[in-house]
Amino acid sequence: MDKATEKFFTEKIRQFYPEHRIIGEEGISGPVNDTNGMIWVIDPIDGTLNFVKQKNNFGIMIGLFNNGKPVAGYIYDVMQHDLYYGIVGEGMYLNNKPLKPLPVGPLNDSLIMGNVGMFSRNQNNCQSLLATVLGARAHGSAALEVIQVLRGEASLYLSFGLHPWDFAAGYAICEAGGIICTQADGSPLSILEKSPVLFAHPSVYKEAVKILNNPTEIGEINEYA
């Protein structure tokens, strides 16, 4: 299914934009070793395990970049039939209507999105971050977790060791919506590299980066987190 879906999108892009290059999870288009020109980044099924075991909680993600900079991104929540997309310089949209996220307050009054493993391992001081916020949520799909941030239902999304196809679409949509996108240490993202990814609303970004990069004594974690 992953390969068939990626093949479908690859053929459509080549039909309309033959000069553009493509990075895909399944590698159908071959390697891309530089960021020159227009590059599409495709994750044909994000949340494959959910798709196989639950038949739910998965998405399709496509990002478009020009010389390594985000241009547009698309996340399709398949089971909800919702298309989230963003165009840099224009804004974010849900099903062709402007998407205005809920107000996001301080870090200690917010939910965050991530994965269970990074918290259990205390990767990059994640448990201190967890002790700061109201709680963390995980869906097993970067697509659906990023959607929560786009909607303002979570203040940030954090995950380690993501491939470009795992974060490119979300990166572009977040950039279009004024959500800050960097690696966990605050350095820039690259669509050619596996990266620790942080997408955060401006109200929480600086504090989150500080916590993740300055090991501290872990406080009490909310019992409902």
TITOR-986054 format. One record per residue (C-alpha): residue number from 1; x, y, z; residue in three letters. Coordinates in nm, 3 decimals. Example, Ala and Ser with C-alpha at 12.3 -4.5 7.8 and 13.67 -1.06 7.14 Angstrom:
<pt><n>1</n><east>1.230</east><north>-0.450</north><up>0.780</up><res>ala</res></pt>
<pt><n>2</n><east>1.367</east><north>-0.106</north><up>0.714</up><res>ser</res></pt>
This chain:
<pt><n>1</n><east>0.000</east><north>0.000</north><up>0.000</up><res>met</res></pt>
<pt><n>2</n><east>0.282</east><north>0.243</north><up>0.088</up><res>asp</res></pt>
<pt><n>3</n><east>0.460</east><north>0.181</north><up>-0.242</up><res>lys</res></pt>
<pt><n>4</n><east>0.140</east><north>0.203</north><up>-0.448</up><res>ala</res></pt>
<pt><n>5</n><east>0.042</east><north>0.532</north><up>-0.284</up><res>thr</res></pt>
<pt><n>6</n><east>0.387</east><north>0.684</north><up>-0.330</up><res>glu</res></pt>
<pt><n>7</n><east>0.393</east><north>0.566</north><up>-0.692</up><res>lys</res></pt>
<pt><n>8</n><east>0.058</east><north>0.740</north><up>-0.753</up><res>phe</res></pt>
<pt><n>9</n><east>0.180</east><north>1.075</north><up>-0.618</up><res>phe</res></pt>
<pt><n>10</n><east>0.518</east><north>1.043</north><up>-0.788</up><res>thr</res></pt>
<pt><n>11</n><east>0.358</east><north>0.986</north><up>-1.127</up><res>glu</res></pt>
<pt><n>12</n><east>0.124</east><north>1.285</north><up>-1.082</up><res>lys</res></pt>
<pt><n>13</n><east>0.411</east><north>1.516</north><up>-0.983</up><res>ile</res></pt>
<pt><n>14</n><east>0.621</east><north>1.400</north><up>-1.277</up><res>arg</res></pt>
<pt><n>15</n><east>0.326</east><north>1.455</north><up>-1.510</up><res>gln</res></pt>
<pt><n>16</n><east>0.274</east><north>1.819</north><up>-1.409</up><res>phe</res></pt>
<pt><n>17</n><east>0.622</east><north>1.915</north><up>-1.283</up><res>tyr</res></pt>
<pt><n>18</n><east>0.875</east><north>1.698</north><up>-1.470</up><res>pro</res></pt>
<pt><n>19</n><east>1.169</east><north>1.917</north><up>-1.362</up><res>glu</res></pt>
<pt><n>20</n><east>1.094</east><north>1.877</north><up>-0.989</up><res>his</res></pt>
<pt><n>21</n><east>1.267</east><north>1.615</north><up>-0.776</up><res>arg</res></pt>
<pt><n>22</n><east>1.108</east><north>1.385</north><up>-0.519</up><res>ile</res></pt>
<pt><n>23</n><east>1.211</east><north>1.240</north><up>-0.183</up><res>ile</res></pt>
<pt><n>24</n><east>0.988</east><north>0.952</north><up>-0.076</up><res>gly</res></pt>
<pt><n>25</n><east>0.984</east><north>0.705</north><up>0.209</up><res>glu</res></pt>
<pt><n>26</n><east>0.976</east><north>0.413</north><up>-0.032</up><res>glu</res></pt>
<pt><n>27</n><east>1.261</east><north>0.553</north><up>-0.243</up><res>gly</res></pt>
<pt><n>28</n><east>1.081</east><north>0.511</north><up>-0.575</up><res>ile</res></pt>
<pt><n>29</n><east>1.241</east><north>0.824</north><up>-0.722</up><res>ser</res></pt>
<pt><n>30</n><east>1.597</east><north>0.747</north><up>-0.617</up><res>gly</res></pt>
<pt><n>31</n><east>1.834</east><north>0.950</north><up>-0.396</up><res>pro</res></pt>
<pt><n>32</n><east>1.838</east><north>1.329</north><up>-0.362</up><res>val</res></pt>
<pt><n>33</n><east>2.172</east><north>1.463</north><up>-0.236</up><res>asn</res></pt>
<pt><n>34</n><east>2.123</east><north>1.840</north><up>-0.243</up><res>asp</res></pt>
<pt><n>35</n><east>1.842</east><north>2.090</north><up>-0.188</up><res>thr</res></pt>
<pt><n>36</n><east>1.871</east><north>2.281</north><up>-0.515</up><res>asn</res></pt>
<pt><n>37</n><east>1.545</east><north>2.366</north><up>-0.689</up><res>gly</res></pt>
<pt><n>38</n><east>1.196</east><north>2.236</north><up>-0.619</up><res>met</res></pt>
<pt><n>39</n><east>1.172</east><north>1.917</north><up>-0.415</up><res>ile</res></pt>
<pt><n>40</n><east>0.863</east><north>1.725</north><up>-0.305</up><res>trp</res></pt>
<pt><n>41</n><east>0.884</east><north>1.511</north><up>0.010</up><res>val</res></pt>
<pt><n>42</n><east>0.627</east><north>1.230</north><up>0.039</up><res>ile</res></pt>
<pt><n>43</n><east>0.516</east><north>1.004</north><up>0.323</up><res>asp</res></pt>
<pt><n>44</n><east>0.254</east><north>0.784</north><up>0.155</up><res>pro</res></pt>
<pt><n>45</n><east>0.118</east><north>0.637</north><up>0.480</up><res>ile</res></pt>
<pt><n>46</n><east>0.226</east><north>0.791</north><up>0.808</up><res>asp</res></pt>
<pt><n>47</n><east>0.128</east><north>0.564</north><up>1.094</up><res>gly</res></pt>
<pt><n>48</n><east>0.162</east><north>0.238</north><up>0.902</up><res>thr</res></pt>
<pt><n>49</n><east>0.128</east><north>0.024</north><up>1.214</up><res>leu</res></pt>
<pt><n>50</n><east>-0.196</east><north>0.204</north><up>1.304</up><res>asn</res></pt>
<pt><n>51</n><east>-0.318</east><north>0.146</north><up>0.948</up><res>phe</res></pt>
<pt><n>52</n><east>-0.243</east><north>-0.226</north><up>0.972</up><res>val</res></pt>
<pt><n>53</n><east>-0.365</east><north>-0.293</north><up>1.326</up><res>lys</res></pt>
<pt><n>54</n><east>-0.635</east><north>-0.028</north><up>1.381</up><res>gln</res></pt>
<pt><n>55</n><east>-0.750</east><north>0.077</north><up>1.034</up><res>lys</res></pt>
<pt><n>56</n><east>-0.746</east><north>0.424</north><up>1.188</up><res>asn</res></pt>
<pt><n>57</n><east>-0.513</east><north>0.703</north><up>1.303</up><res>asn</res></pt>
<pt><n>58</n><east>-0.295</east><north>0.741</north><up>0.994</up><res>phe</res></pt>
<pt><n>59</n><east>-0.237</east><north>1.007</north><up>0.733</up><res>gly</res></pt>
<pt><n>60</n><east>-0.073</east><north>1.109</north><up>0.408</up><res>ile</res></pt>
<pt><n>61</n><east>0.190</east><north>1.384</north><up>0.415</up><res>met</res></pt>
<pt><n>62</n><east>0.343</east><north>1.584</north><up>0.130</up><res>ile</res></pt>
<pt><n>63</n><east>0.575</east><north>1.883</north><up>0.152</up><res>gly</res></pt>
<pt><n>64</n><east>0.712</east><north>2.111</north><up>-0.121</up><res>leu</res></pt>
<pt><n>65</n><east>1.046</east><north>2.290</north><up>-0.079</up><res>phe</res></pt>
<pt><n>66</n><east>1.244</east><north>2.536</north><up>-0.291</up><res>asn</res></pt>
<pt><n>67</n><east>1.619</east><north>2.538</north><up>-0.233</up><res>asn</res></pt>
<pt><n>68</n><east>1.560</east><north>2.373</north><up>0.103</up><res>gly</res></pt>
<pt><n>69</n><east>1.301</east><north>2.627</north><up>0.222</up><res>lys</res></pt>
<pt><n>70</n><east>0.937</east><north>2.528</north><up>0.279</up><res>pro</res></pt>
<pt><n>71</n><east>0.683</east><north>2.639</north><up>0.020</up><res>val</res></pt>
<pt><n>72</n><east>0.372</east><north>2.434</north><up>0.099</up><res>ala</res></pt>
<pt><n>73</n><east>0.267</east><north>2.131</north><up>0.299</up><res>gly</res></pt>
<pt><n>74</n><east>-0.031</east><north>1.895</north><up>0.301</up><res>tyr</res></pt>
<pt><n>75</n><east>-0.152</east><north>1.650</north><up>0.566</up><res>ile</res></pt>
<pt><n>76</n><east>-0.456</east><north>1.437</north><up>0.489</up><res>tyr</res></pt>
<pt><n>77</n><east>-0.632</east><north>1.275</north><up>0.785</up><res>asp</res></pt>
<pt><n>78</n><east>-0.765</east><north>0.983</north><up>0.584</up><res>val</res></pt>
<pt><n>79</n><east>-1.035</east><north>0.850</north><up>0.816</up><res>met</res></pt>
<pt><n>80</n><east>-1.171</east><north>1.195</north><up>0.900</up><res>gln</res></pt>
<pt><n>81</n><east>-1.153</east><north>1.312</north><up>0.536</up><res>his</res></pt>
<pt><n>82</n><east>-0.981</east><north>1.631</north><up>0.650</up><res>asp</res></pt>
<pt><n>83</n><east>-0.712</east><north>1.805</north><up>0.446</up><res>leu</res></pt>
<pt><n>84</n><east>-0.483</east><north>2.038</north><up>0.638</up><res>tyr</res></pt>
<pt><n>85</n><east>-0.248</east><north>2.246</north><up>0.429</up><res>tyr</res></pt>
<pt><n>86</n><east>-0.035</east><north>2.554</north><up>0.447</up><res>gly</res></pt>
<pt><n>87</n><east>0.124</east><north>2.788</north><up>0.195</up><res>ile</res></pt>
<pt><n>88</n><east>0.413</east><north>2.995</north><up>0.323</up><res>val</res></pt>
<pt><n>89</n><east>0.322</east><north>3.362</north><up>0.298</up><res>gly</res></pt>
<pt><n>90</n><east>-0.051</east><north>3.286</north><up>0.289</up><res>glu</res></pt>
<pt><n>91</n><east>-0.141</east><north>3.082</north><up>0.599</up><res>gly</res></pt>
<pt><n>92</n><east>-0.292</east><north>2.752</north><up>0.709</up><res>met</res></pt>
<pt><n>93</n><east>-0.614</east><north>2.594</north><up>0.585</up><res>tyr</res></pt>
<pt><n>94</n><east>-0.850</east><north>2.309</north><up>0.672</up><res>leu</res></pt>
<pt><n>95</n><east>-1.066</east><north>2.183</north><up>0.385</up><res>asn</res></pt>
<pt><n>96</n><east>-1.012</east><north>2.508</north><up>0.191</up><res>asn</res></pt>
<pt><n>97</n><east>-1.110</east><north>2.732</north><up>0.483</up><res>lys</res></pt>
<pt><n>98</n><east>-0.860</east><north>2.935</north><up>0.688</up><res>pro</res></pt>
<pt><n>99</n><east>-0.740</east><north>2.745</north><up>0.994</up><res>leu</res></pt>
<pt><n>100</n><east>-0.716</east><north>2.959</north><up>1.305</up><res>lys</res></pt>
<pt><n>101</n><east>-0.565</east><north>2.767</north><up>1.597</up><res>pro</res></pt>
<pt><n>102</n><east>-0.693</east><north>2.793</north><up>1.950</up><res>leu</res></pt>
<pt><n>103</n><east>-0.496</east><north>3.038</north><up>2.167</up><res>pro</res></pt>
<pt><n>104</n><east>-0.188</east><north>2.870</north><up>2.315</up><res>val</res></pt>
<pt><n>105</n><east>-0.081</east><north>2.984</north><up>2.661</up><res>gly</res></pt>
<pt><n>106</n><east>0.233</east><north>2.911</north><up>2.864</up><res>pro</res></pt>
<pt><n>107</n><east>0.405</east><north>2.573</north><up>2.865</up><res>leu</res></pt>
<pt><n>108</n><east>0.283</east><north>2.485</north><up>3.215</up><res>asn</res></pt>
<pt><n>109</n><east>-0.077</east><north>2.517</north><up>3.099</up><res>asp</res></pt>
<pt><n>110</n><east>-0.057</east><north>2.309</north><up>2.783</up><res>ser</res></pt>
<pt><n>111</n><east>-0.056</east><north>1.961</north><up>2.635</up><res>leu</res></pt>
<pt><n>112</n><east>0.229</east><north>1.843</north><up>2.414</up><res>ile</res></pt>
<pt><n>113</n><east>0.257</east><north>1.576</north><up>2.146</up><res>met</res></pt>
<pt><n>114</n><east>0.535</east><north>1.317</north><up>2.129</up><res>gly</res></pt>
<pt><n>115</n><east>0.598</east><north>0.944</north><up>2.156</up><res>asn</res></pt>
<pt><n>116</n><east>0.605</east><north>0.714</north><up>2.455</up><res>val</res></pt>
<pt><n>117</n><east>0.961</east><north>0.592</north><up>2.401</up><res>gly</res></pt>
<pt><n>118</n><east>1.134</east><north>0.928</north><up>2.429</up><res>met</res></pt>
<pt><n>119</n><east>0.966</east><north>1.000</north><up>2.762</up><res>phe</res></pt>
<pt><n>120</n><east>1.042</east><north>0.657</north><up>2.908</up><res>ser</res></pt>
<pt><n>121</n><east>1.410</east><north>0.693</north><up>2.807</up><res>arg</res></pt>
<pt><n>122</n><east>1.421</east><north>1.057</north><up>2.925</up><res>asn</res></pt>
<pt><n>123</n><east>1.572</east><north>1.145</north><up>2.589</up><res>gln</res></pt>
<pt><n>124</n><east>1.707</east><north>1.502</north><up>2.587</up><res>asn</res></pt>
<pt><n>125</n><east>1.562</east><north>1.565</north><up>2.931</up><res>asn</res></pt>
<pt><n>126</n><east>1.209</east><north>1.486</north><up>2.809</up><res>cys</res></pt>
<pt><n>127</n><east>1.088</east><north>1.394</north><up>3.156</up><res>gln</res></pt>
<pt><n>128</n><east>1.163</east><north>1.746</north><up>3.280</up><res>ser</res></pt>
<pt><n>129</n><east>0.956</east><north>1.877</north><up>2.991</up><res>leu</res></pt>
<pt><n>130</n><east>0.678</east><north>1.635</north><up>3.086</up><res>leu</res></pt>
<pt><n>131</n><east>0.695</east><north>1.755</north><up>3.447</up><res>ala</res></pt>
<pt><n>132</n><east>0.650</east><north>2.115</north><up>3.327</up><res>thr</res></pt>
<pt><n>133</n><east>0.339</east><north>2.067</north><up>3.112</up><res>val</res></pt>
<pt><n>134</n><east>-0.012</east><north>1.947</north><up>3.194</up><res>leu</res></pt>
<pt><n>135</n><east>0.041</east><north>1.627</north><up>2.997</up><res>gly</res></pt>
<pt><n>136</n><east>0.163</east><north>1.454</north><up>2.682</up><res>ala</res></pt>
<pt><n>137</n><east>-0.033</east><north>1.270</north><up>2.415</up><res>arg</res></pt>
<pt><n>138</n><east>0.074</east><north>1.024</north><up>2.144</up><res>ala</res></pt>
<pt><n>139</n><east>-0.116</east><north>0.888</north><up>1.843</up><res>his</res></pt>
<pt><n>140</n><east>0.156</east><north>0.680</north><up>1.678</up><res>gly</res></pt>
<pt><n>141</n><east>0.138</east><north>0.906</north><up>1.373</up><res>ser</res></pt>
<pt><n>142</n><east>0.337</east><north>1.224</north><up>1.322</up><res>ala</res></pt>
<pt><n>143</n><east>0.064</east><north>1.344</north><up>1.086</up><res>ala</res></pt>
<pt><n>144</n><east>-0.209</east><north>1.333</north><up>1.349</up><res>leu</res></pt>
<pt><n>145</n><east>0.018</east><north>1.463</north><up>1.624</up><res>glu</res></pt>
<pt><n>146</n><east>0.119</east><north>1.766</north><up>1.418</up><res>val</res></pt>
<pt><n>147</n><east>-0.249</east><north>1.831</north><up>1.343</up><res>ile</res></pt>
<pt><n>148</n><east>-0.305</east><north>1.884</north><up>1.716</up><res>gln</res></pt>
<pt><n>149</n><east>-0.041</east><north>2.157</north><up>1.712</up><res>val</res></pt>
<pt><n>150</n><east>-0.186</east><north>2.317</north><up>1.398</up><res>leu</res></pt>
<pt><n>151</n><east>-0.524</east><north>2.336</north><up>1.570</up><res>arg</res></pt>
<pt><n>152</n><east>-0.376</east><north>2.480</north><up>1.891</up><res>gly</res></pt>
<pt><n>153</n><east>-0.494</east><north>2.177</north><up>2.087</up><res>glu</res></pt>
<pt><n>154</n><east>-0.131</east><north>2.107</north><up>2.179</up><res>ala</res></pt>
<pt><n>155</n><east>0.145</east><north>2.363</north><up>2.225</up><res>ser</res></pt>
<pt><n>156</n><east>0.424</east><north>2.164</north><up>2.062</up><res>leu</res></pt>
<pt><n>157</n><east>0.525</east><north>1.846</north><up>1.881</up><res>tyr</res></pt>
<pt><n>158</n><east>0.855</east><north>1.678</north><up>1.964</up><res>leu</res></pt>
<pt><n>159</n><east>1.010</east><north>1.364</north><up>1.821</up><res>ser</res></pt>
<pt><n>160</n><east>1.362</east><north>1.233</north><up>1.777</up><res>phe</res></pt>
<pt><n>161</n><east>1.527</east><north>1.070</north><up>1.478</up><res>gly</res></pt>
<pt><n>162</n><east>1.261</east><north>1.158</north><up>1.221</up><res>leu</res></pt>
<pt><n>163</n><east>1.329</east><north>1.108</north><up>0.852</up><res>his</res></pt>
<pt><n>164</n><east>1.255</east><north>1.400</north><up>0.618</up><res>pro</res></pt>
<pt><n>165</n><east>0.929</east><north>1.244</north><up>0.500</up><res>trp</res></pt>
<pt><n>166</n><east>0.814</east><north>1.222</north><up>0.861</up><res>asp</res></pt>
<pt><n>167</n><east>0.840</east><north>1.597</north><up>0.920</up><res>phe</res></pt>
<pt><n>168</n><east>0.854</east><north>1.784</north><up>0.587</up><res>ala</res></pt>
<pt><n>169</n><east>0.479</east><north>1.839</north><up>0.543</up><res>ala</res></pt>
<pt><n>170</n><east>0.432</east><north>1.949</north><up>0.903</up><res>gly</res></pt>
<pt><n>171</n><east>0.737</east><north>2.173</north><up>0.878</up><res>tyr</res></pt>
<pt><n>172</n><east>0.591</east><north>2.358</north><up>0.580</up><res>ala</res></pt>
<pt><n>173</n><east>0.241</east><north>2.396</north><up>0.727</up><res>ile</res></pt>
<pt><n>174</n><east>0.378</east><north>2.516</north><up>1.061</up><res>cys</res></pt>
<pt><n>175</n><east>0.598</east><north>2.771</north><up>0.885</up><res>glu</res></pt>
<pt><n>176</n><east>0.291</east><north>2.896</north><up>0.700</up><res>ala</res></pt>
<pt><n>177</n><east>0.108</east><north>2.937</north><up>1.032</up><res>gly</res></pt>
<pt><n>178</n><east>0.382</east><north>3.106</north><up>1.231</up><res>gly</res></pt>
<pt><n>179</n><east>0.467</east><north>2.797</north><up>1.437</up><res>ile</res></pt>
<pt><n>180</n><east>0.841</east><north>2.770</north><up>1.503</up><res>ile</res></pt>
<pt><n>181</n><east>1.019</east><north>2.471</north><up>1.347</up><res>cys</res></pt>
<pt><n>182</n><east>1.373</east><north>2.366</north><up>1.442</up><res>thr</res></pt>
<pt><n>183</n><east>1.572</east><north>2.074</north><up>1.570</up><res>gln</res></pt>
<pt><n>184</n><east>1.537</east><north>2.010</north><up>1.942</up><res>ala</res></pt>
<pt><n>185</n><east>1.855</east><north>2.210</north><up>2.012</up><res>asp</res></pt>
<pt><n>186</n><east>1.726</east><north>2.511</north><up>1.818</up><res>gly</res></pt>
<pt><n>187</n><east>1.934</east><north>2.453</north><up>1.504</up><res>ser</res></pt>
<pt><n>188</n><east>1.775</east><north>2.457</north><up>1.155</up><res>pro</res></pt>
<pt><n>189</n><east>1.604</east><north>2.157</north><up>1.000</up><res>leu</res></pt>
<pt><n>190</n><east>1.721</east><north>2.000</north><up>0.674</up><res>ser</res></pt>
<pt><n>191</n><east>1.509</east><north>1.789</north><up>0.440</up><res>ile</res></pt>
<pt><n>192</n><east>1.817</east><north>1.579</north><up>0.365</up><res>leu</res></pt>
<pt><n>193</n><east>1.882</east><north>1.466</north><up>0.722</up><res>glu</res></pt>
<pt><n>194</n><east>1.728</east><north>1.255</north><up>0.994</up><res>lys</res></pt>
<pt><n>195</n><east>1.658</east><north>1.501</north><up>1.276</up><res>ser</res></pt>
<pt><n>196</n><east>1.520</east><north>1.556</north><up>1.627</up><res>pro</res></pt>
<pt><n>197</n><east>1.221</east><north>1.774</north><up>1.544</up><res>val</res></pt>
<pt><n>198</n><east>1.049</east><north>2.045</north><up>1.746</up><res>leu</res></pt>
<pt><n>199</n><east>0.742</east><north>2.231</north><up>1.619</up><res>phe</res></pt>
<pt><n>200</n><east>0.626</east><north>2.479</north><up>1.884</up><res>ala</res></pt>
<pt><n>201</n><east>0.396</east><north>2.776</north><up>1.918</up><res>his</res></pt>
<pt><n>202</n><east>0.591</east><north>3.097</north><up>1.991</up><res>pro</res></pt>
<pt><n>203</n><east>0.452</east><north>3.120</north><up>2.346</up><res>ser</res></pt>
<pt><n>204</n><east>0.630</east><north>2.799</north><up>2.450</up><res>val</res></pt>
<pt><n>205</n><east>0.923</east><north>2.758</north><up>2.210</up><res>tyr</res></pt>
<pt><n>206</n><east>1.206</east><north>2.925</north><up>2.404</up><res>lys</res></pt>
<pt><n>207</n><east>1.119</east><north>2.757</north><up>2.733</up><res>glu</res></pt>
<pt><n>208</n><east>1.090</east><north>2.416</north><up>2.568</up><res>ala</res></pt>
<pt><n>209</n><east>1.432</east><north>2.447</north><up>2.401</up><res>val</res></pt>
<pt><n>210</n><east>1.587</east><north>2.558</north><up>2.729</up><res>lys</res></pt>
<pt><n>211</n><east>1.445</east><north>2.258</north><up>2.917</up><res>ile</res></pt>
<pt><n>212</n><east>1.546</east><north>2.009</north><up>2.648</up><res>leu</res></pt>
<pt><n>213</n><east>1.905</east><north>2.131</north><up>2.639</up><res>asn</res></pt>
<pt><n>214</n><east>1.975</east><north>2.197</north><up>3.008</up><res>asn</res></pt>
<pt><n>215</n><east>1.951</east><north>1.881</north><up>3.221</up><res>pro</res></pt>
<pt><n>216</n><east>1.780</east><north>1.957</north><up>3.549</up><res>thr</res></pt>
<pt><n>217</n><east>1.631</east><north>1.769</north><up>3.839</up><res>glu</res></pt>
<pt><n>218</n><east>1.305</east><north>1.614</north><up>3.726</up><res>ile</res></pt>
<pt><n>219</n><east>1.002</east><north>1.759</north><up>3.899</up><res>gly</res></pt>
<pt><n>220</n><east>0.678</east><north>1.583</north><up>3.982</up><res>glu</res></pt>
<pt><n>221</n><east>0.491</east><north>1.459</north><up>3.676</up><res>ile</res></pt>
<pt><n>222</n><east>0.117</east><north>1.522</north><up>3.667</up><res>asn</res></pt>
<pt><n>223</n><east>-0.062</east><north>1.196</north><up>3.752</up><res>glu</res></pt>
<pt><n>224</n><east>-0.298</east><north>1.260</north><up>3.459</up><res>tyr</res></pt>
<pt><n>225</n><east>-0.017</east><north>1.334</north><up>3.213</up><res>ala</res></pt>
